[in-house]
Amino acid sequence: MKELALQVDGIMCHKCVKKVTDVLLGKDGIEVVRVSEDFTTVTVELDEEKINALQIGSIIEKIEDKSFKIIN
């Protein structure tokens, strides 16, 4: 497992955190999802043989009804 931290803009509340967490945990290869207390960083533990950083960023940016943006 590899740990990856992504800077994300647009996470504003705990409801957004739940949405990001639920969506990412539903993807094969993602085992753990954490969002920082200030809502700026999403950290995931992933299996690089199943999913990569670009795919995770794309998943976050495409979450329905949200306007999250990867900034790193």
C-alpha positions in Angstrom: 0.0 0.0 0.0 1.1 3.5 -0.8 0.0 6.7 0.9 -1.0 9.6 -1.3 -1.9 13.1 -0.2 -3.9 15.4 -2.6 -4.6 19.1 -2.1 -8.3 19.6 -2.8 -10.2 22.9 -3.1 -14.0 22.9 -2.5 -14.5 20.7 0.5 -16.4 22.9 2.8 -18.1 20.7 5.5 -18.4 17.3 7.0 -21.1 16.4 4.5 -18.5 17.0 1.7 -16.0 14.9 3.6 -18.5 12.0 3.8 -19.3 12.2 0.1 -15.6 12.1 -0.9 -14.9 9.3 1.6 -17.8 7.2 0.5 -17.0 7.6 -3.2 -13.3 6.8 -2.9 -13.9 3.8 -0.6 -16.2 2.4 -3.2 -13.3 2.2 -5.7 -11.2 -0.9 -6.0 -7.7 -0.4 -4.7 -8.5 2.3 -2.2 -8.3 1.0 1.4 -8.2 4.1 3.6 -9.4 7.7 3.1 -8.7 10.6 5.4 -9.6 14.3 5.0 -7.6 16.9 7.0 -9.4 18.9 9.7 -9.2 22.0 7.6 -10.7 20.2 4.6 -7.7 20.9 2.3 -6.0 17.6 2.0 -7.4 14.2 1.1 -5.0 11.3 2.0 -5.6 7.8 0.6 -3.9 4.5 1.0 -4.0 2.8 -2.3 -2.8 -0.3 -4.2 -1.0 1.2 -7.2 -1.6 -2.0 -9.2 -5.3 -1.2 -9.1 -5.5 2.6 -9.2 -3.2 5.6 -9.5 -3.0 9.2 -8.4 -4.4 10.6 -11.7 -7.5 8.3 -11.5 -8.1 9.3 -7.9 -7.9 13.0 -8.7 -10.3 12.5 -11.6 -12.8 10.6 -9.4 -12.7 13.5 -6.8 -13.2 16.2 -9.5 -16.2 14.3 -11.0 -18.2 13.7 -7.8 -21.7 14.5 -8.8 -23.2 17.9 -7.7 -19.8 19.0 -6.2 -17.1 21.3 -7.5 -14.0 19.8 -6.0 -10.7 20.7 -7.7 -7.3 19.1 -7.3 -4.7 21.8 -6.8 -1.4 19.8 -6.8 
